[in-house]
Amino acid sequence: MTALIIDILLWGSLIGVSIIAWRQDKTVLTTALRKGGMDFVNIVPRIALGVIGSGFIAAIIPSEVIVGGLGPDTGWLGVATAVVAGAATPGGPVIGFSIGAVALKSGGGMPQVVAYIVAWALFAFQRLILWEIPFMPARFVWFRAMVSLPFPFLAAAIVMVIGKP
């Protein structure tokens, strides 16, 4: 039911912005459709590879490995392990979310996987070094990283309090 509501909201948003673009100028709509279509064509194969690859990874990695390091009974040590693993994971969303999906499929704990995803989104080391530091002062980047450090732990704590969704 939730997926249906999200689908309806997404399609409704798409229709709404399409109408706005069409009312501004029909060339805006055609340009947006062309650029959006090209993005779609470029991104869909990557998503497909990520989803299929996560299925292969989930089948190959013994669930004992995931449960041992990120299982629901690992507590805060598992959360800390997940934070380090998330920060060390290179790549974009296809990689990060696929690994998170594999961890969930293999028996990883919800707080640990949430901490992994939040840490990956905030601290991916290669992104800090290759993208953030070249564009912003290094002192600012490291300050941002330090200020953001509690968030994966806070997210895991919230999941522990709320329980499984």
LUMFIMAR-162759 format. One record per residue (C-alpha): residue in three letters; x, y, z. Coordinates in steps of 0.25 Angstrom, whole numbers, plus 5000, padded with zeros to 4 digits. Layout:
<pts>
ALAXYZ/...
</pts>
This chain:
<pts>
MET500050005000/THR501150105004/ALA501850074990/LEU500550104983/ILE500450234990/ILE501850274987/ASP501650234972/ILE500450324972/LEU501150444978/LEU502350424969/TRP501450414956/GLY500650534961/SER501850614963/LEU502350584949/ILE501050624943/GLY501050754951/VAL502450794947/SER502150754933/ILE500850844933/ILE501650964939/ALA502750944928/TRP501750934917/ARG501051064922/GLN502351134922/ASP502851104908/LYS502650974900/THR504150974897/VAL504450964912/LEU503550834912/THR504250774900/THR505650804905/ALA505250754919/LEU504750624913/ARG505950604904/LYS506950624916/GLY506050544925/GLY505950434915/MET507550434913/ASP507750424928/PHE506750314929/VAL507450234918/ASN508750254925/ILE508350224939/VAL507450104937/PRO508550004933/ARG509350044945/ILE508150024954/ALA507849884948/LEU509349844949/GLY509349894964/VAL508049814967/ILE508449684960/GLY509849704966/SER509349714980/GLY508549584977/PHE509849514973/ILE510649574985/ALA509449534995/ALA509549394989/ILE511049384990/ILE511349445003/PRO511049345015/SER509949405024/GLU510849375036/VAL511849475031/ILE510749585031/VAL510149545043/GLY511449535051/GLY511849675047/LEU510549755045/GLY509449655051/PRO508349705060/ASP509149645072/THR510449725070/GLY509849855077/TRP510749975077/LEU511949895072/GLY511249855060/VAL510750005058/ALA512250055059/THR512649945049/ALA511549985040/VAL511950135041/VAL513450105037/ALA512950015026/GLY512050115020/ALA513150225021/ALA514050125014/THR513050085002/PRO513450154989/GLY512450184978/GLY511050244976/PRO509650204980/VAL509650074972/ILE510850024980/GLY510450074994/PHE508950044994/SER509249904987/ILE510149874999/GLY509149915009/ALA508049835002/VAL509049715002/ALA509249735017/LEU507749735020/LYS507549615011/SER508649535018/GLY508149565032/GLY508849705036/GLY508149775047/MET507249895043/PRO508049995052/GLN509349945047/VAL508949965032/VAL508350095035/ALA509650145041/TYR510450085029/ILE509550165019/VAL509650295027/ALA511150275028/TRP511250245013/ALA510450365010/LEU511250465019/PHE512650415019/ALA513050335007/PHE514550355008/GLN514850354993/ARG513750464992/LEU514350545002/ILE515750534996/LEU515350534981/TRP514250634981/GLU514050714994/ILE515450754997/PRO515750804983/PHE514550894983/MET514550944997/PRO515650975007/ALA516150845014/ARG515850905028/PHE514350925024/VAL514250785019/TRP514850725031/PHE514050815040/ARG512750775033/ALA513150625034/MET513450635049/VAL512150715052/SER511350605044/LEU512050485051/PRO510950465061/PHE509850455051/PRO510050305047/PHE510050275062/LEU508750365065/ALA508050295053/ALA508350155058/ALA507950195072/ILE506550245067/VAL506350115059/MET506650045072/VAL505650125079/ILE504550115068/GLY504849965065/LYS504649905051/PRO503749985041/
</pts>
